Amino acid sequence: MEKKRVSVQIEGRNYVVITTEDKAYVRKVAEEVTRCIRKAAQAGKNLDTRDCAVLAALDFCDDRYKAEKKNKDVVEKADQIIRQSGELSKQCKEYKGRLAVAINENTNLTKRVKALEEQLRVLLKENETLKKTAEPKQPDAEKKFEKTVRDKKNEKLMGYVPMRQYSLFEDEESKKTNE
């Protein structure tokens, strides 16, 4: 930027300021300095212009240091926010990856469930077909078996003793072989 000379007047004295800022800005700053000097003069009635200028300079320096401290605090907070933002960004990427894996697993499981449901429908149809084609005698055979088991139990309860019939016409050797 090009440096320029700007003339300003502060408390009746002319000053030439060499700056890269525009004239309107420099004049606004000079007006602020004049206002602060007059404020210091009103606060202490026995002060000369030089003392008022020193007090105004002290006031400006105080404001500047406070602004620098506030700026430093803001920068530190911004750095902290940036670090936290980076950490949150990493976590977000990690969670996105986990979500993608979970979505894929869910899709695969959904497909597997549909396949198993279809397989179950086929097996149920086959089961119904087998039930219809099964021989009706099978339940009768089960009933006969159950009746035989019941009869055997009843015989034991009644004290059944198996008996053997012999013929009078059999000889002794055939009796022994039958036993």
Backbone bond lengths (Angstrom), bond angles and torsions (degrees), N, CA, C in turn:
res aa  C-N    CA-C-N  psi(-1)  N-CA   C-N-CA  omega(-1)  CA-C   N-CA-C  phi
1 M - - - 1.450 - - 1.533 109.65 -
2 E 1.263 113.99 153.41 1.467 120.12 -177.16 1.519 110.62 -90.84
3 K 1.315 116.02 134.22 1.461 120.51 178.39 1.525 108.89 -81.40
4 K 1.337 113.53 144.99 1.472 118.84 178.44 1.517 109.88 -137.42
5 R 1.295 114.44 163.69 1.464 121.09 -179.96 1.514 107.76 -103.10
6 V 1.343 114.96 129.92 1.457 120.55 179.85 1.522 107.64 -126.89
7 S 1.343 116.48 126.91 1.474 121.60 178.61 1.507 109.34 -93.24
8 V 1.345 115.96 133.93 1.474 121.93 177.05 1.522 108.26 -135.35
9 Q 1.316 115.97 159.87 1.456 120.92 178.21 1.522 108.18 -122.49
10 I 1.348 115.24 127.41 1.461 121.11 179.52 1.529 106.46 -128.05
11 E 1.317 115.59 118.39 1.461 122.58 178.80 1.532 111.62 50.79
12 G 1.317 116.34 48.47 1.452 123.23 174.10 1.516 115.37 79.75
13 R 1.288 118.61 0.55 1.456 120.80 179.30 1.516 109.36 -113.35
14 N 1.306 116.79 142.70 1.458 123.32 179.79 1.538 110.04 -92.68
15 Y 1.347 113.15 137.84 1.462 120.09 177.91 1.523 108.58 -132.74
16 V 1.336 115.74 144.80 1.452 121.17 176.62 1.537 106.77 -109.65
17 V 1.333 114.86 122.76 1.461 120.95 -179.33 1.522 108.14 -109.56
18 I 1.354 116.05 128.48 1.461 120.60 176.58 1.530 106.42 -98.88
19 T 1.342 116.27 120.11 1.460 120.62 -171.97 1.521 111.95 -152.99
20 T 1.317 115.16 165.48 1.468 120.39 173.68 1.530 110.00 -97.73
21 E 1.326 116.34 -6.95 1.470 120.72 179.79 1.526 109.84 -76.04
22 D 1.332 115.91 162.25 1.465 118.57 178.75 1.534 110.83 -79.88
23 K 1.346 116.28 162.23 1.464 122.36 -173.46 1.528 111.98 -60.49
24 A 1.323 117.94 -39.88 1.467 121.24 -176.97 1.525 110.33 -62.36
25 Y 1.310 116.66 -40.46 1.467 120.68 179.88 1.532 110.09 -64.85
26 V 1.345 117.84 -47.35 1.463 122.48 -178.03 1.521 109.94 -61.89
27 R 1.320 118.38 -41.98 1.474 121.76 179.57 1.534 110.82 -66.05
28 K 1.312 116.82 -36.00 1.469 120.87 177.48 1.531 110.44 -64.87
29 V 1.337 117.18 -40.57 1.462 121.49 177.39 1.534 109.61 -64.68
30 A 1.328 117.43 -43.10 1.471 121.26 179.29 1.527 110.63 -61.86
31 E 1.310 117.83 -39.63 1.468 121.19 177.09 1.529 111.01 -63.34
32 E 1.318 117.25 -37.95 1.463 121.71 178.00 1.537 110.15 -65.15
33 V 1.360 116.95 -41.95 1.466 120.77 177.95 1.526 109.84 -61.89
34 T 1.313 117.18 -45.00 1.470 121.68 178.58 1.528 110.46 -60.13
35 R 1.314 117.17 -44.05 1.469 121.37 179.61 1.529 110.95 -61.11
36 C 1.339 117.65 -43.09 1.465 121.42 -179.90 1.532 111.22 -67.09
37 I 1.329 118.38 -39.65 1.471 121.23 178.04 1.523 109.72 -63.12
38 R 1.322 118.20 -43.42 1.473 121.82 179.91 1.531 110.51 -66.08
39 K 1.315 116.77 -35.78 1.475 120.83 177.92 1.533 109.60 -64.85
40 A 1.340 117.87 -42.10 1.462 121.83 177.76 1.524 110.44 -65.93
41 A 1.322 117.70 -37.16 1.468 121.87 179.60 1.522 110.39 -66.07
42 Q 1.316 118.06 -36.26 1.468 121.18 179.25 1.528 111.08 -71.53
43 A 1.331 117.08 -32.42 1.458 120.59 -178.89 1.531 110.89 -73.02
44 G 1.300 118.55 -38.90 1.477 122.86 179.59 1.507 108.92 -121.50
45 K 1.327 118.51 103.02 1.471 122.26 -170.47 1.528 113.17 -70.54
46 N 1.304 118.90 -21.44 1.458 120.86 -176.70 1.527 112.43 -97.77
47 L 1.317 118.67 16.93 1.458 121.50 -177.51 1.525 110.08 -93.99
48 D 1.345 115.53 142.02 1.465 118.17 174.82 1.543 108.93 -86.59
49 T 1.304 116.94 176.47 1.458 122.62 -175.62 1.527 111.47 -61.13
50 R 1.306 116.03 -38.63 1.458 120.21 -179.79 1.525 110.95 -63.44
51 D 1.333 117.71 -45.08 1.469 121.45 178.73 1.534 110.53 -62.75
52 C 1.327 114.77 -40.08 1.480 119.06 178.45 1.522 110.74 -64.67
53 A 1.331 117.20 -38.04 1.465 121.17 178.64 1.526 110.35 -65.63
54 V 1.349 117.21 -39.66 1.459 120.48 178.42 1.528 109.84 -64.71
55 L 1.325 117.91 -43.97 1.468 120.99 177.95 1.530 110.93 -62.42
56 A 1.323 117.64 -40.23 1.468 121.17 177.82 1.531 109.82 -64.03
57 A 1.367 115.87 -40.54 1.466 119.64 178.64 1.526 110.16 -63.85
58 L 1.358 116.98 -42.02 1.459 120.54 176.62 1.533 110.69 -59.71
59 D 1.308 115.91 -42.41 1.476 120.39 179.76 1.527 110.68 -63.70
60 F 1.355 116.54 -42.95 1.468 119.96 178.12 1.534 111.50 -63.84
61 C 1.332 116.07 -43.14 1.468 119.53 179.78 1.531 110.77 -63.33
62 D 1.341 116.56 -41.77 1.462 120.78 177.98 1.537 110.24 -59.53
63 D 1.330 115.53 -46.83 1.475 119.39 178.99 1.529 111.12 -61.70
64 R 1.350 116.12 -39.79 1.458 120.48 -179.70 1.526 111.65 -64.31
65 Y 1.345 117.59 -45.75 1.465 120.35 179.43 1.526 111.56 -63.27
66 K 1.321 116.07 -40.58 1.478 119.56 177.57 1.523 110.70 -63.76
67 A 1.338 115.69 -40.84 1.469 119.49 178.79 1.524 110.88 -66.03
68 E 1.350 117.67 -39.52 1.465 120.78 177.89 1.529 111.22 -63.61
69 K 1.364 116.26 -42.66 1.464 119.35 178.44 1.523 110.44 -63.77
70 K 1.320 116.07 -43.87 1.464 119.69 178.67 1.529 109.76 -62.46
71 N 1.325 117.35 -41.29 1.458 122.02 178.67 1.530 110.29 -63.06
72 K 1.341 117.10 -42.31 1.463 121.32 178.96 1.526 110.10 -62.39
73 D 1.338 116.64 -43.59 1.477 120.42 178.44 1.529 111.01 -62.16
74 V 1.326 115.64 -41.40 1.462 120.04 179.73 1.535 110.45 -65.51
75 V 1.325 116.52 -40.72 1.467 120.37 179.17 1.530 110.18 -64.58
76 E 1.341 117.62 -42.45 1.466 120.86 177.96 1.524 110.98 -61.99
77 K 1.329 116.43 -43.27 1.469 119.63 177.74 1.520 110.57 -63.77
78 A 1.323 116.28 -40.36 1.467 119.73 179.13 1.530 110.30 -63.99
79 D 1.341 117.05 -41.38 1.472 120.41 177.47 1.522 110.56 -61.95
80 Q 1.329 116.10 -43.08 1.472 120.36 178.46 1.527 110.34 -61.63
81 I 1.315 116.71 -43.42 1.471 121.03 178.95 1.526 110.18 -63.49
82 I 1.317 116.74 -39.84 1.466 120.64 179.29 1.533 110.30 -64.35
83 R 1.363 116.73 -43.26 1.466 119.74 177.44 1.521 110.73 -62.01
84 Q 1.323 116.53 -45.92 1.471 120.23 179.26 1.519 110.50 -63.11
85 S 1.317 115.79 -37.97 1.465 119.83 178.66 1.525 110.37 -62.93
86 G 1.343 116.24 -40.75 1.466 119.86 177.76 1.525 111.58 -63.16
87 E 1.335 116.00 -42.80 1.462 120.06 178.59 1.524 110.46 -64.12
88 L 1.334 116.26 -43.10 1.462 119.80 178.98 1.529 110.94 -64.88
89 S 1.318 116.00 -35.33 1.459 119.82 177.74 1.525 110.56 -64.24
90 K 1.340 116.98 -41.61 1.465 120.50 177.17 1.521 110.78 -62.74
91 Q 1.334 116.18 -44.93 1.461 120.06 179.44 1.522 110.30 -62.45
92 C 1.317 115.78 -39.99 1.469 120.04 -179.86 1.528 110.03 -62.39
93 K 1.325 117.68 -43.22 1.467 121.07 177.80 1.523 110.33 -62.18
94 E 1.336 116.17 -41.85 1.467 120.15 179.39 1.527 110.59 -62.80
95 Y 1.327 116.16 -44.60 1.464 119.66 -179.97 1.524 111.35 -67.23
96 K 1.326 117.17 -34.12 1.465 119.76 175.94 1.519 110.58 -62.68
97 G 1.343 115.53 -42.58 1.470 119.88 177.88 1.517 111.33 -62.54
98 R 1.335 116.23 -44.87 1.465 120.03 178.23 1.521 111.07 -62.46
99 L 1.325 116.07 -40.37 1.466 120.33 179.86 1.520 110.29 -63.57
100 A 1.330 116.91 -41.48 1.469 120.25 179.09 1.525 110.46 -61.93
101 V 1.340 116.48 -42.02 1.472 120.51 178.60 1.528 109.50 -63.59
102 A 1.337 116.46 -44.70 1.469 120.11 -179.25 1.528 111.29 -63.76
103 I 1.317 116.60 -39.06 1.472 120.24 178.69 1.522 109.72 -64.43
104 N 1.332 117.21 -43.17 1.465 120.30 178.30 1.521 111.21 -62.71
105 E 1.330 116.23 -44.45 1.468 119.70 178.09 1.521 110.62 -61.77
106 N 1.309 116.20 -42.45 1.461 120.56 179.19 1.524 110.98 -62.25
107 T 1.321 116.78 -42.31 1.465 120.84 178.62 1.532 110.35 -62.48
108 N 1.328 115.99 -45.81 1.471 119.82 179.33 1.523 111.60 -63.18
109 L 1.326 116.55 -42.07 1.469 120.07 179.26 1.531 111.14 -65.90
110 T 1.319 116.61 -37.88 1.465 120.39 177.91 1.527 109.98 -62.94
111 K 1.329 116.15 -43.31 1.474 119.79 177.75 1.527 110.19 -62.67
112 R 1.334 116.49 -42.33 1.469 121.03 -179.47 1.530 110.64 -63.81
113 V 1.335 116.85 -40.91 1.472 120.83 178.87 1.527 109.97 -63.32
114 K 1.316 117.18 -43.03 1.468 120.37 179.35 1.527 110.68 -62.68
115 A 1.342 116.12 -41.13 1.472 119.67 178.93 1.528 110.33 -64.87
116 L 1.327 116.86 -42.50 1.469 119.97 178.82 1.522 111.86 -66.16
117 E 1.327 116.99 -37.23 1.463 119.95 176.66 1.527 110.70 -63.21
118 E 1.321 116.22 -41.22 1.471 119.88 178.23 1.528 110.05 -65.19
119 Q 1.324 116.51 -42.15 1.459 120.92 178.81 1.536 109.96 -62.92
120 L 1.319 117.35 -38.89 1.465 121.17 178.03 1.525 110.88 -64.47
121 R 1.333 117.05 -41.82 1.475 119.94 177.65 1.525 110.65 -59.56
122 V 1.336 116.51 -44.16 1.467 120.40 179.89 1.526 110.09 -62.61
123 L 1.321 117.19 -44.75 1.465 120.67 -179.15 1.531 111.67 -65.15
124 L 1.313 116.68 -37.21 1.476 119.62 177.27 1.525 111.01 -64.76
125 K 1.333 116.28 -39.97 1.470 119.63 177.32 1.527 110.06 -64.04
126 E 1.330 116.76 -44.44 1.463 120.54 178.53 1.520 110.98 -61.47
127 N 1.312 117.04 -40.51 1.460 121.87 179.34 1.526 110.70 -62.15
128 E 1.326 116.28 -44.30 1.473 120.19 178.47 1.527 110.37 -62.65
129 T 1.320 116.38 -41.92 1.469 120.49 178.82 1.516 110.39 -62.55
130 L 1.311 118.09 -44.29 1.454 121.78 179.20 1.529 111.67 -64.13
131 K 1.299 117.65 -38.27 1.462 120.68 178.34 1.531 110.76 -62.91
132 K 1.320 115.57 -40.16 1.473 119.78 -178.13 1.523 111.37 -70.31
133 T 1.335 116.80 -34.43 1.469 119.93 -176.36 1.524 113.15 -89.25
134 A 1.320 118.59 -7.44 1.472 121.11 -178.93 1.526 109.83 -66.45
135 E 1.343 116.58 148.87 1.459 121.69 -178.50 1.519 109.89 -69.36
136 P 1.334 117.21 135.79 1.462 119.19 179.43 1.525 112.50 -72.60
137 K 1.373 118.31 -12.27 1.452 121.86 -178.47 1.519 111.37 -73.07
138 Q 1.294 117.18 -21.83 1.452 119.86 -177.06 1.525 111.45 -58.98
139 P 1.322 120.74 -43.88 1.465 119.21 177.03 1.535 111.18 -63.00
140 D 1.367 118.04 -34.60 1.461 120.38 177.69 1.523 110.62 -64.32
141 A 1.320 117.00 -40.48 1.461 120.60 179.53 1.524 109.44 -64.03
142 E 1.321 117.64 -39.46 1.457 120.93 177.30 1.523 110.57 -63.72
143 K 1.343 116.22 -42.22 1.470 119.92 178.87 1.528 111.07 -62.91
144 K 1.331 117.30 -41.74 1.463 121.02 178.77 1.526 110.62 -62.34
145 F 1.326 115.57 -43.21 1.456 119.63 179.62 1.525 110.40 -62.24
146 E 1.322 116.42 -45.68 1.467 120.26 178.97 1.528 110.84 -61.39
147 K 1.353 117.76 -40.90 1.470 121.18 178.77 1.525 109.96 -63.27
148 T 1.331 117.32 -41.48 1.456 120.72 178.91 1.528 110.11 -62.45
149 V 1.294 117.22 -42.73 1.466 121.20 179.35 1.520 109.83 -63.32
150 R 1.337 117.58 -42.67 1.470 121.57 178.64 1.526 110.81 -63.03
151 D 1.324 115.62 -44.70 1.468 119.64 -179.78 1.528 110.36 -60.33
152 K 1.315 117.79 -44.34 1.464 121.57 179.75 1.523 110.38 -61.20
153 K 1.306 117.09 -40.71 1.470 120.29 178.62 1.521 109.86 -64.43
154 N 1.322 116.11 -44.64 1.472 120.34 -179.63 1.522 111.11 -62.19
155 E 1.315 117.58 -40.00 1.462 121.17 178.95 1.519 110.50 -61.71
156 K 1.295 118.45 -42.22 1.458 121.49 179.57 1.513 110.59 -65.05
157 L 1.355 115.57 -40.02 1.460 119.41 -179.65 1.531 111.47 -65.56
158 M 1.299 117.99 -33.63 1.463 121.69 -177.37 1.529 111.63 -85.89
159 G 1.260 118.37 -0.23 1.450 121.17 179.38 1.512 112.27 76.73
160 Y 1.243 118.17 40.34 1.461 124.56 -178.21 1.508 109.73 -63.33
161 V 1.285 113.09 131.99 1.455 120.06 176.11 1.512 106.83 -120.31
162 P 1.306 118.34 122.56 1.459 118.49 -179.21 1.535 110.42 -67.52
163 M 1.249 114.15 138.47 1.474 119.47 -178.10 1.506 109.43 -117.92
164 R 1.326 111.79 149.87 1.457 117.70 179.26 1.519 107.43 -123.55
165 Q 1.264 115.43 134.57 1.474 119.48 177.38 1.506 109.52 -95.56
166 Y 1.293 112.97 138.65 1.467 117.92 178.00 1.515 107.81 -117.77
167 S 1.257 112.62 151.53 1.469 119.32 177.78 1.518 108.85 -98.90
168 L 1.275 115.74 147.55 1.455 120.39 178.74 1.530 110.93 -73.73
169 F 1.267 114.49 -19.16 1.456 118.21 -175.17 1.517 113.20 -93.51
170 E 1.270 117.22 0.81 1.459 118.68 179.71 1.493 109.57 -84.09
171 D 1.289 115.59 147.85 1.438 119.15 177.77 1.526 109.73 -88.05
172 E 1.273 117.85 171.78 1.445 123.49 -174.03 1.525 111.31 -65.14
173 E 1.301 119.51 -36.42 1.440 122.21 -177.49 1.525 110.69 -69.79
174 S 1.316 119.35 -39.94 1.463 121.77 179.22 1.533 109.81 -69.15
175 K 1.371 117.29 -29.92 1.458 119.80 175.97 1.532 110.04 -63.82
176 K 1.345 115.77 -41.15 1.458 120.49 -177.45 1.525 110.19 -69.23
177 T 1.298 118.21 -37.30 1.469 120.43 -179.14 1.531 111.26 -71.96
178 N 1.358 116.41 -30.17 1.464 119.37 179.10 1.514 111.22 -73.50
179 E 1.305 114.79 -25.30 1.455 116.88 -177.31 1.476 107.32 -78.23
